[in-house]
């Protein structure tokens, strides 16, 4: 009777979730903040209850039901336009340029209408699409793996915005299925409970922002997990260095999906050794070079670097430490010092990540005889989690979908603050309540107060556990 009641409650929660996902995907605009908050409230409540049920009863039938539901929820969000983000218009724009043999890094979108572009007219590049772009005066910032998906979708549907969007979302769906499989296998390899998979698989933010709103963090997550999987295989058969180089290729593809995984590289040196790191990074660099080469020359590379620089100096959204620095700047100087502050915070990010890697390196050598390679590889997830935390804490922009990568890494750690963050970051959608895009600083304070409060609580608990284990 108890098992039947559990089975029925799981079905009820999955049914509630399905309705909420359909509303979010096909019925609620991002300007409808109240309805958005309500739908996500239902989803995260069901998510917490489902996770508790799967943790309490780990029967194979429940595992398969949960995985099936996770895949089905993602599938159901493939067939609508992204309604919480307008980035997909730029994806289609870049894809249409590529189909016509033009690098999307070569021209600003407005160049095609202000006389700077003197070539023949391009199919699908018109003012109606230009008006939908959120950054028409900036060069594209999307790396080659993303651009390949843009090209593929526009090749198949050169004039259909909807068709191209569905193709790109199908790519994200395939990557997400791959990530679920890799998380499952990695949990088995590290002898961790398989129910931890549902922290990522059923997370509403992950489902809505990746498959629903078409963000290529899905590619970064998949290739990062794949890289770690190959490192695990290499550890099992160290005489076969092809596994090590396969890991390097996968990490190179992660970098070519989003540039952020570059911050992961210092933490790999400890795992593979200084000497092997040379060949590893050479293979990784060669992978990036092969991916970037078809799109680039020197001038275009300068355009990309300019876009990255502008990203840190012009845009601001849902930041934490940066907003404190900005407020101090207003008090003492009287204007927004984003260009000055952005550069300093980028430098602080680099220093913070290198210090984190250095501390880990020293700690390892102080207790090297106590840690196996497998343990060290599992600890990599915690190191990458905090490297990303440093990056986001000091960033000028933290969009909701950025947190999905933290959720994926958290699955393999004892830390759960990314799960909390994935819920409260929905508050940032208040900004789209009006077309003026005005943030509520009170909601930003609430969001980060909860996140950093959870982080501090978990760090203190972790410290106590270390002390108790030591004694």
Kinemage of the C-alpha trace (Angstrom):
@kinemage 1
@onewidth
@group {chain A} dominant
@subgroup {mainchain}
@vectorlist {calphas} color= white
{ca unk a 1} P 0.000 0.000 0.000
{ca unk a 2} L 2.880 2.368 0.884
{ca unk a 3} L 4.604 1.663 -2.436
{ca unk a 4} L 1.399 2.333 -4.373
{ca unk a 5} L 0.892 5.636 -2.526
{ca unk a 6} L 4.473 6.636 -3.332
{ca unk a 7} L 4.009 5.700 -6.980
{ca unk a 8} L 0.798 7.754 -7.163
{ca unk a 9} L 2.379 10.797 -5.488
{ca unk a 10} L 5.279 10.697 -7.958
{ca unk a 11} L 2.842 10.609 -10.870
{ca unk a 12} L 0.876 13.522 -9.393
{ca unk a 13} L 4.037 15.613 -8.985
{ca unk a 14} L 5.192 14.769 -12.513
{ca unk a 15} L 1.759 15.721 -13.874
{ca unk a 16} L 1.837 19.072 -12.058
{ca unk a 17} L 5.304 19.689 -13.426
{ca unk a 18} L 4.207 18.874 -16.965
{ca unk a 19} L 1.425 21.467 -16.813
{ca unk a 20} L 3.802 24.105 -15.436
{ca unk a 21} L 6.398 23.381 -18.143
{ca unk a 22} L 3.793 23.702 -20.880
{ca unk a 23} L 2.629 27.020 -19.425
{ca unk a 24} L 6.206 28.311 -19.220
{ca unk a 25} L 7.005 27.140 -22.713
{ca unk a 26} L 3.849 28.036 -24.574
{ca unk a 27} L 1.835 30.450 -22.489
{ca unk a 28} L 3.832 32.783 -20.227
{ca unk a 29} L 5.908 35.736 -21.479
{ca unk a 30} L 8.940 36.921 -19.542
{ca unk a 31} L 7.153 40.220 -18.837
{ca unk a 32} L 4.493 38.328 -16.837
{ca unk a 33} L 6.614 38.163 -13.706
{ca unk a 34} L 3.852 37.058 -11.339
{ca unk a 35} L 2.814 34.100 -13.486
{ca unk a 36} L 6.451 33.254 -14.149
{ca unk a 37} L 7.182 33.192 -10.428
{ca unk a 38} L 4.102 31.068 -9.786
{ca unk a 39} L 4.979 28.490 -12.463
{ca unk a 40} L 8.558 28.194 -11.260
{ca unk a 41} L 7.293 28.002 -7.670
{ca unk a 42} L 5.188 24.963 -8.592
{ca unk a 43} L 8.106 23.405 -10.492
{ca unk a 44} L 10.656 23.833 -7.715
{ca unk a 45} L 8.199 22.587 -5.072
{ca unk a 46} L 7.535 19.472 -7.172
{ca unk a 47} L 11.267 19.141 -7.834
{ca unk a 48} L 12.080 19.089 -4.125
{ca unk a 49} L 9.325 16.583 -3.353
{ca unk a 50} L 10.272 14.345 -6.293
{ca unk a 51} L 13.910 14.327 -5.230
{ca unk a 52} L 12.872 13.338 -1.715
{ca unk a 53} L 10.726 10.492 -3.085
{ca unk a 54} L 13.484 9.173 -5.366
{ca unk a 55} L 16.003 9.392 -2.525
{ca unk a 56} L 13.709 7.546 -0.119
{ca unk a 57} L 12.883 4.725 -2.541
{ca unk a 58} L 15.653 3.886 -4.990
{ca unk a 59} L 13.920 1.116 -6.913
{ca unk a 60} L 14.941 0.693 -10.557
{ca unk a 61} L 11.399 1.468 -11.732
{ca unk a 62} L 11.531 4.883 -10.025
{ca unk a 63} L 14.959 5.586 -11.502
{ca unk a 64} L 13.722 4.856 -15.009
{ca unk a 65} L 10.522 6.845 -14.396
{ca unk a 66} L 12.527 9.873 -13.250
{ca unk a 67} L 14.968 9.714 -16.174
{ca unk a 68} L 12.099 9.227 -18.624
{ca unk a 69} L 10.276 12.238 -17.180
{ca unk a 70} L 13.430 14.383 -17.356
{ca unk a 71} L 13.891 13.547 -21.031
{ca unk a 72} L 10.189 13.990 -21.811
{ca unk a 73} L 10.047 17.429 -20.149
{ca unk a 74} L 12.987 18.534 -22.294
{ca unk a 75} L 11.402 17.109 -25.447
{ca unk a 76} L 8.131 18.957 -24.834
{ca unk a 77} L 9.968 22.307 -24.834
{ca unk a 78} L 11.556 21.823 -28.268
{ca unk a 79} L 8.708 23.171 -30.367
{ca unk a 80} L 8.186 26.743 -29.246
{ca unk a 81} L 10.140 29.955 -29.673
{ca unk a 82} L 12.270 30.725 -26.596
{ca unk a 83} L 10.065 33.053 -24.581
{ca unk a 84} L 12.431 34.028 -21.758
{ca unk a 85} L 15.387 35.010 -23.946
{ca unk a 86} L 15.879 36.698 -27.303
{ca unk a 87} L 19.438 35.451 -27.903
{ca unk a 88} L 18.175 32.980 -30.511
{ca unk a 89} L 17.656 35.808 -33.009
{ca unk a 90} L 21.419 36.402 -32.982
{ca unk a 91} L 21.996 32.665 -33.409
{ca unk a 92} L 19.909 32.669 -36.573
{ca unk a 93} L 21.603 35.871 -37.788
{ca unk a 94} L 25.059 34.307 -37.391
{ca unk a 95} L 23.901 31.092 -39.046
{ca unk a 96} L 22.546 32.901 -42.104
{ca unk a 97} L 25.842 34.755 -42.519
{ca unk a 98} L 27.776 31.486 -42.336
{ca unk a 99} L 25.559 29.826 -44.932
{ca unk a 100} L 26.452 32.690 -47.281
{ca unk a 101} L 30.176 32.320 -46.631
{ca unk a 102} L 30.526 35.369 -44.351
{ca unk a 103} L 32.126 35.092 -40.931
{ca unk a 104} L 29.767 36.428 -38.251
{ca unk a 105} L 32.843 37.869 -36.556
{ca unk a 106} L 33.657 40.061 -39.572
{ca unk a 107} L 30.802 42.585 -39.397
{ca unk a 108} L 28.554 44.263 -36.883
{ca unk a 109} L 24.877 43.561 -37.613
{ca unk a 110} L 24.262 47.263 -38.273
{ca unk a 111} L 27.075 47.239 -40.877
{ca unk a 112} L 24.688 45.574 -43.328
{ca unk a 113} L 22.427 48.641 -43.243
{ca unk a 114} L 24.771 51.601 -42.748
{ca unk a 115} L 26.889 51.149 -45.866
{ca unk a 116} L 29.889 49.368 -44.310
{ca unk a 117} L 28.956 46.122 -46.066
{ca unk a 118} L 29.186 46.448 -49.846
{ca unk a 119} L 28.588 42.848 -50.932
{ca unk a 120} L 25.470 41.364 -52.516
{ca unk a 121} L 22.213 41.075 -50.505
{ca unk a 122} L 22.099 38.111 -48.126
{ca unk a 123} L 19.060 35.862 -47.900
{ca unk a 124} L 17.381 36.279 -44.519
{ca unk a 125} L 19.462 39.274 -43.395
{ca unk a 126} L 16.888 42.039 -43.214
{ca unk a 127} L 15.859 44.920 -40.961
{ca unk a 128} L 12.986 42.978 -39.391
{ca unk a 129} L 15.453 40.453 -37.953
{ca unk a 130} L 17.905 43.235 -37.052
{ca unk a 131} L 15.248 44.868 -34.865
{ca unk a 132} L 15.003 41.650 -32.815
{ca unk a 133} L 18.716 41.541 -31.943
{ca unk a 134} L 19.617 42.629 -28.411
{ca unk a 135} L 23.151 43.745 -29.350
{ca unk a 136} L 23.218 44.902 -32.991
{ca unk a 137} L 26.158 47.237 -32.335
{ca unk a 138} L 28.455 44.514 -31.013
{ca unk a 139} L 30.349 41.703 -32.693
{ca unk a 140} L 29.118 38.216 -31.978
{ca unk a 141} L 30.689 36.451 -29.014
{ca unk a 142} L 29.627 32.852 -29.706
{ca unk a 143} L 32.502 30.367 -30.264
{ca unk a 144} L 32.784 27.733 -33.049
{ca unk a 145} L 30.761 24.863 -31.544
{ca unk a 146} L 27.804 27.239 -31.222
{ca unk a 147} L 28.458 28.624 -34.699
{ca unk a 148} L 28.406 25.121 -36.165
{ca unk a 149} L 24.900 24.601 -34.753
{ca unk a 150} L 23.852 28.001 -36.108
{ca unk a 151} L 25.215 27.060 -39.544
{ca unk a 152} L 23.535 23.644 -39.546
{ca unk a 153} L 20.140 25.061 -38.586
{ca unk a 154} L 20.295 27.831 -41.203
{ca unk a 155} L 21.478 25.381 -43.855
{ca unk a 156} L 18.426 23.221 -43.272
{ca unk a 157} L 16.039 26.180 -42.915
{ca unk a 158} L 17.601 29.198 -44.656
{ca unk a 159} L 14.402 31.282 -44.544
{ca unk a 160} L 12.470 29.789 -41.623
{ca unk a 161} L 13.188 31.299 -38.213
{ca unk a 162} L 11.048 28.643 -36.532
{ca unk a 163} L 12.655 25.728 -38.390
{ca unk a 164} L 16.179 26.926 -37.582
{ca unk a 165} L 15.216 27.408 -33.933
{ca unk a 166} L 13.837 23.869 -33.614
{ca unk a 167} L 17.011 22.413 -35.174
{ca unk a 168} L 19.187 24.281 -32.652
{ca unk a 169} L 16.962 23.203 -29.780
{ca unk a 170} L 17.215 19.617 -31.007
{ca unk a 171} L 21.005 19.961 -30.762
{ca unk a 172} L 20.622 21.155 -27.162
{ca unk a 173} L 18.257 18.261 -26.451
{ca unk a 174} L 20.821 15.729 -27.750
{ca unk a 175} L 23.582 17.338 -25.667
{ca unk a 176} L 21.384 17.252 -22.582
{ca unk a 177} L 20.624 13.548 -23.092
{ca unk a 178} L 24.367 12.994 -23.352
{ca unk a 179} L 24.952 14.911 -20.116
{ca unk a 180} L 22.346 12.827 -18.266
{ca unk a 181} L 24.081 9.654 -19.442
{ca unk a 182} L 27.532 10.938 -18.420
{ca unk a 183} L 26.309 12.043 -14.984
{ca unk a 184} L 24.761 8.603 -14.472
{ca unk a 185} L 27.984 6.822 -15.462
{ca unk a 186} L 30.201 9.135 -13.426
{ca unk a 187} L 28.040 8.653 -10.330
{ca unk a 188} L 28.437 4.900 -10.759
{ca unk a 189} L 32.182 5.221 -11.276
{ca unk a 190} L 32.591 7.302 -8.098
{ca unk a 191} L 30.214 4.984 -6.204
{ca unk a 192} L 27.827 7.788 -5.420
{ca unk a 193} L 24.042 7.301 -5.082
{ca unk a 194} L 22.405 7.332 -8.508
{ca unk a 195} L 19.458 9.394 -7.207
{ca unk a 196} L 21.850 12.401 -7.191
{ca unk a 197} L 21.323 12.459 -10.953
{ca unk a 198} L 17.909 14.034 -10.330
{ca unk a 199} L 19.480 17.153 -8.840
{ca unk a 200} L 20.377 18.012 -12.433
{ca unk a 201} L 17.970 15.905 -14.489
{ca unk a 202} L 14.794 17.345 -12.947
{ca unk a 203} L 16.063 20.826 -12.079
{ca unk a 204} L 13.479 23.269 -13.515
{ca unk a 205} L 16.005 26.010 -14.336
{ca unk a 206} L 18.163 23.539 -16.286
{ca unk a 207} L 15.193 22.202 -18.259
{ca unk a 208} L 13.629 25.582 -19.030
{ca unk a 209} L 16.787 27.559 -19.784
{ca unk a 210} L 18.658 24.975 -21.848
{ca unk a 211} L 16.113 23.038 -23.909
{ca unk a 212} L 13.387 25.637 -23.512
{ca unk a 213} L 15.264 28.894 -24.021
{ca unk a 214} L 18.094 27.580 -26.191
{ca unk a 215} L 21.332 28.280 -24.334
{ca unk a 216} L 24.590 26.608 -25.207
{ca unk a 217} L 25.696 26.098 -21.630
{ca unk a 218} L 24.356 22.632 -22.492
{ca unk a 219} L 27.333 22.098 -24.816
{ca unk a 220} L 29.818 23.381 -22.247
{ca unk a 221} L 28.376 21.079 -19.578
{ca unk a 222} L 28.364 18.029 -21.858
{ca unk a 223} L 31.931 18.429 -23.109
{ca unk a 224} L 33.278 19.218 -19.626
{ca unk a 225} L 31.664 16.074 -18.218
{ca unk a 226} L 32.930 14.087 -21.199
{ca unk a 227} L 36.449 15.361 -20.604
{ca unk a 228} L 36.336 14.232 -16.973
{ca unk a 229} L 34.921 10.870 -18.074
{ca unk a 230} L 37.938 10.339 -20.355
{ca unk a 231} L 40.271 11.260 -17.479
{ca unk a 232} L 38.605 8.555 -15.426
{ca unk a 233} L 39.134 6.050 -18.235
{ca unk a 234} L 42.766 7.145 -18.468
{ca unk a 235} L 43.203 6.566 -14.730
{ca unk a 236} L 41.971 2.996 -15.181
{ca unk a 237} L 44.381 2.347 -18.082
{ca unk a 238} L 47.253 4.774 -17.705
{ca unk a 239} L 49.317 3.062 -20.347
{ca unk a 240} L 46.747 4.118 -22.944
{ca unk a 241} L 47.338 7.838 -23.420
{ca unk a 242} L 44.663 8.047 -26.100
{ca unk a 243} L 42.176 8.473 -23.263
{ca unk a 244} L 44.153 11.452 -21.956
{ca unk a 245} L 44.181 13.056 -25.397
{ca unk a 246} L 40.469 12.308 -25.826
{ca unk a 247} L 39.927 14.265 -22.604
{ca unk a 248} L 41.962 17.144 -24.035
{ca unk a 249} L 39.868 17.160 -27.216
{ca unk a 250} L 36.639 17.148 -25.189
{ca unk a 251} L 37.861 20.018 -22.998
{ca unk a 252} L 38.885 21.888 -26.137
{ca unk a 253} L 35.342 21.491 -27.446
{ca unk a 254} L 34.029 22.779 -24.097
{ca unk a 255} L 36.181 25.901 -24.551
{ca unk a 256} L 34.891 26.213 -28.125
{ca unk a 257} L 31.319 26.082 -26.781
{ca unk a 258} L 31.798 28.772 -24.149
{ca unk a 259} L 35.137 30.386 -23.342
{ca unk a 260} L 34.500 29.992 -19.595
{ca unk a 261} L 36.114 26.495 -19.273
{ca unk a 262} L 39.493 28.192 -19.773
{ca unk a 263} L 39.340 28.854 -16.027
{ca unk a 264} L 39.251 25.078 -15.430
{ca unk a 265} L 42.691 24.457 -16.917
{ca unk a 266} L 44.867 25.265 -13.844
{ca unk a 267} L 43.051 22.559 -11.887
{ca unk a 268} L 43.872 19.879 -14.455
{ca unk a 269} L 47.642 20.205 -13.951
{ca unk a 270} L 47.427 18.589 -10.513
{ca unk a 271} L 45.471 15.627 -11.933
{ca unk a 272} L 47.622 14.825 -14.941
{ca unk a 273} L 51.029 16.106 -13.832
{ca unk a 274} L 53.156 18.983 -15.077
{ca unk a 275} L 54.924 17.004 -17.817
{ca unk a 276} L 51.784 15.390 -19.239
{ca unk a 277} L 50.019 18.744 -19.000
{ca unk a 278} L 52.240 20.042 -21.779
{ca unk a 279} L 51.012 17.473 -24.293
{ca unk a 280} L 47.459 17.734 -22.909
{ca unk a 281} L 47.331 21.492 -23.431
{ca unk a 282} L 48.936 21.154 -26.866
{ca unk a 283} L 46.144 18.801 -27.949
{ca unk a 284} L 43.558 21.080 -26.356
{ca unk a 285} L 45.054 24.104 -28.102
{ca unk a 286} L 45.179 22.281 -31.438
{ca unk a 287} L 41.507 21.356 -31.041
{ca unk a 288} L 40.613 25.004 -30.440
{ca unk a 289} L 42.766 26.100 -33.378
{ca unk a 290} L 41.081 23.641 -35.753
{ca unk a 291} L 37.646 24.772 -34.573
{ca unk a 292} L 38.404 28.495 -34.780
{ca unk a 293} L 40.472 28.445 -37.966
{ca unk a 294} L 37.636 28.394 -40.545
{ca unk a 295} L 36.104 31.517 -38.998
{ca unk a 296} L 39.102 33.679 -38.256
{ca unk a 297} L 41.877 35.885 -39.457
{ca unk a 298} L 43.815 38.441 -37.402
{ca unk a 299} L 41.273 41.243 -37.795
{ca unk a 300} L 38.367 38.968 -36.898
{ca unk a 301} L 40.243 37.718 -33.837
{ca unk a 302} L 40.590 41.338 -32.714
{ca unk a 303} L 36.816 41.731 -33.128
{ca unk a 304} L 36.192 38.748 -30.840
{ca unk a 305} L 38.620 40.028 -28.217
{ca unk a 306} L 36.939 43.431 -28.406
{ca unk a 307} L 33.568 41.754 -27.803
{ca unk a 308} L 34.911 39.896 -24.773
{ca unk a 309} L 36.379 43.128 -23.393
{ca unk a 310} L 33.147 45.030 -23.959
{ca unk a 311} L 31.260 42.210 -22.241
{ca unk a 312} L 33.086 43.052 -18.998
{ca unk a 313} L 32.899 46.833 -19.464
{ca unk a 314} L 29.484 47.650 -20.960
{ca unk a 315} L 26.889 45.139 -19.808
{ca unk a 316} L 25.480 44.660 -16.329
{ca unk a 317} L 22.741 42.384 -15.027
{ca unk a 318} L 22.032 40.598 -11.744
{ca unk a 319} L 25.563 41.059 -10.401
{ca unk a 320} L 26.582 40.896 -6.749
{ca unk a 321} L 30.051 42.219 -5.835
{ca unk a 322} L 30.110 44.421 -8.927
{ca unk a 323} L 26.925 46.210 -7.829
{ca unk a 324} L 28.518 46.947 -4.445
{ca unk a 325} L 31.581 48.365 -6.206
{ca unk a 326} L 29.342 50.365 -8.549
{ca unk a 327} L 27.459 51.870 -5.615
{ca unk a 328} L 30.724 52.860 -3.937
{ca unk a 329} L 31.813 54.444 -7.217
{ca unk a 330} L 28.599 56.513 -7.334
{ca unk a 331} L 29.199 57.705 -3.768
{ca unk a 332} L 32.801 58.815 -4.333
{ca unk a 333} L 32.961 59.663 -8.053
{ca unk a 334} L 29.369 60.357 -9.063
{ca unk a 335} L 29.015 58.160 -12.146
{ca unk a 336} L 29.023 54.504 -13.263
{ca unk a 337} L 32.645 53.308 -13.357
{ca unk a 338} L 31.888 49.994 -15.081
{ca unk a 339} L 34.851 50.229 -17.478
{ca unk a 340} L 37.285 50.706 -14.588
{ca unk a 341} L 35.574 48.277 -12.205
{ca unk a 342} L 35.022 45.592 -14.882
{ca unk a 343} L 38.735 45.398 -15.693
{ca unk a 344} L 39.700 45.192 -12.012
{ca unk a 345} L 37.136 42.510 -11.290
{ca unk a 346} L 38.336 40.469 -14.288
{ca unk a 347} L 41.872 40.686 -12.877
{ca unk a 348} L 40.564 39.746 -9.413
{ca unk a 349} L 38.838 36.735 -10.971
{ca unk a 350} L 42.100 35.561 -12.516
{ca unk a 351} L 44.010 36.048 -9.252
{ca unk a 352} L 41.282 34.343 -7.209
{ca unk a 353} L 41.185 31.280 -9.458
{ca unk a 354} L 44.976 30.964 -9.532
{ca unk a 355} L 45.080 31.240 -5.722
{ca unk a 356} L 42.400 28.542 -5.456
{ca unk a 357} L 44.438 26.265 -7.732
{ca unk a 358} L 47.600 27.050 -5.786
{ca unk a 359} L 45.996 26.280 -2.420
{ca unk a 360} L 44.685 22.982 -3.793
{ca unk a 361} L 48.150 22.121 -5.112
{ca unk a 362} L 49.771 22.794 -1.714
{ca unk a 363} L 47.096 20.868 0.205
{ca unk a 364} L 47.519 17.885 -2.073
{ca unk a 365} L 51.270 17.699 -1.572
{ca unk a 366} L 50.838 17.966 2.199
{ca unk a 367} L 48.614 14.873 2.199
{ca unk a 368} L 49.459 13.187 -1.117
{ca unk a 369} L 49.854 9.759 0.464
{ca unk a 370} L 46.223 9.869 1.638
{ca unk a 371} L 44.531 10.671 -1.679
{ca unk a 372} L 44.073 8.342 -4.620
{ca unk a 373} L 43.772 9.628 -8.185
{ca unk a 374} L 40.083 8.729 -8.201
{ca unk a 375} L 39.499 10.793 -5.059
{ca unk a 376} L 41.471 13.630 -6.571
{ca unk a 377} L 39.375 13.442 -9.733
{ca unk a 378} L 36.186 13.550 -7.713
{ca unk a 379} L 37.505 16.593 -5.833
{ca unk a 380} L 37.938 18.248 -9.232
{ca unk a 381} L 34.186 18.893 -9.309
{ca unk a 382} L 34.420 20.916 -6.088
{ca unk a 383} L 37.402 22.864 -7.418
{ca unk a 384} L 35.611 23.684 -10.671
{ca unk a 385} L 32.468 24.594 -8.731
{ca unk a 386} L 34.323 27.199 -6.673
{ca unk a 387} L 36.285 28.461 -9.672
{ca unk a 388} L 32.960 29.161 -11.393
{ca unk a 389} L 31.601 30.690 -8.191
{ca unk a 390} L 34.512 33.147 -8.111
{ca unk a 391} L 33.891 33.976 -11.768
{ca unk a 392} L 30.161 34.614 -11.275
{ca unk a 393} L 30.589 36.432 -7.950
{ca unk a 394} L 32.886 38.970 -9.633
{ca unk a 395} L 31.049 39.134 -12.973
{ca unk a 396} L 29.086 42.151 -14.165
{ca unk a 397} L 26.440 39.864 -15.694
{ca unk a 398} L 24.878 36.712 -14.223
{ca unk a 399} L 21.995 35.490 -16.363
{ca unk a 400} L 19.821 32.666 -14.960
{ca unk a 401} L 21.136 30.053 -17.405
{ca unk a 402} L 24.707 30.623 -16.209
{ca unk a 403} L 23.843 28.800 -12.970
{ca unk a 404} L 23.037 25.542 -14.829
{ca unk a 405} L 26.756 24.724 -15.010
{ca unk a 406} L 27.015 25.087 -11.228
{ca unk a 407} L 24.078 22.707 -10.800
{ca unk a 408} L 25.816 20.072 -12.958
{ca unk a 409} L 29.020 20.272 -10.910
{ca unk a 410} L 27.179 20.315 -7.572
{ca unk a 411} L 25.782 16.828 -8.241
{ca unk a 412} L 29.208 15.360 -7.435
{ca unk a 413} L 29.910 17.502 -4.355
{ca unk a 414} L 28.463 17.973 -0.899
{ca unk a 415} L 27.443 21.544 -1.719
{ca unk a 416} L 23.845 22.399 -2.530
{ca unk a 417} L 23.914 26.205 -2.711
{ca unk a 418} L 23.797 26.041 -6.558
{ca unk a 419} L 20.442 24.258 -6.271
{ca unk a 420} L 19.159 27.069 -4.071
{ca unk a 421} L 20.595 29.623 -6.500
{ca unk a 422} L 18.846 27.947 -9.429
{ca unk a 423} L 15.545 28.648 -7.644
{ca unk a 424} L 16.068 32.190 -6.370
{ca unk a 425} L 17.736 33.487 -9.554
{ca unk a 426} L 14.244 33.450 -11.089
{ca unk a 427} L 13.781 36.731 -9.188
{ca unk a 428} L 16.056 38.372 -11.770
{ca unk a 429} L 13.259 38.070 -14.338
{ca unk a 430} L 11.590 40.988 -12.560
{ca unk a 431} L 13.796 43.151 -14.822
{ca unk a 432} L 11.631 42.265 -17.837
{ca unk a 433} L 8.410 43.388 -16.184
{ca unk a 434} L 8.625 46.551 -18.307
{ca unk a 435} L 10.417 47.405 -21.549
{ca unk a 436} L 12.662 49.800 -19.590
{ca unk a 437} L 14.425 46.742 -18.122
{ca unk a 438} L 14.863 48.195 -14.636
{ca unk a 439} L 16.232 45.824 -12.014
{ca unk a 440} L 14.962 45.678 -8.461
{ca unk a 441} L 17.992 46.024 -6.206
{ca unk a 442} L 15.913 44.699 -3.324
{ca unk a 443} L 15.320 41.434 -5.170
{ca unk a 444} L 19.019 41.249 -6.080
{ca unk a 445} L 19.862 41.639 -2.379
{ca unk a 446} L 17.330 38.923 -1.471
{ca unk a 447} L 18.731 36.560 -4.129
{ca unk a 448} L 22.372 36.904 -3.153
{ca unk a 449} L 21.602 37.110 0.548
{ca unk a 450} L 19.999 33.661 0.338
{ca unk a 451} L 22.729 32.223 -1.923
{ca unk a 452} L 25.703 33.504 0.057
{ca unk a 453} L 23.940 32.636 3.311
{ca unk a 454} L 23.554 29.020 2.146
{ca unk a 455} L 27.156 28.998 0.952
{ca unk a 456} L 28.495 30.203 4.299
{ca unk a 457} L 26.341 27.674 6.160
{ca unk a 458} L 27.624 24.825 3.984
{ca unk a 459} L 31.239 25.963 4.323
{ca unk a 460} L 30.926 26.045 8.112
{ca unk a 461} L 29.287 22.602 8.118
{ca unk a 462} L 31.997 21.263 5.815
{ca unk a 463} L 34.682 22.622 8.134
{ca unk a 464} L 33.057 20.966 11.138
{ca unk a 465} L 32.905 17.650 9.290
{ca unk a 466} L 36.607 17.914 8.433
{ca unk a 467} L 37.476 18.654 12.081
{ca unk a 468} L 35.329 15.768 13.378
{ca unk a 469} L 36.880 13.361 10.847
{ca unk a 470} L 40.365 14.523 11.825
{ca unk a 471} L 39.691 13.801 15.482
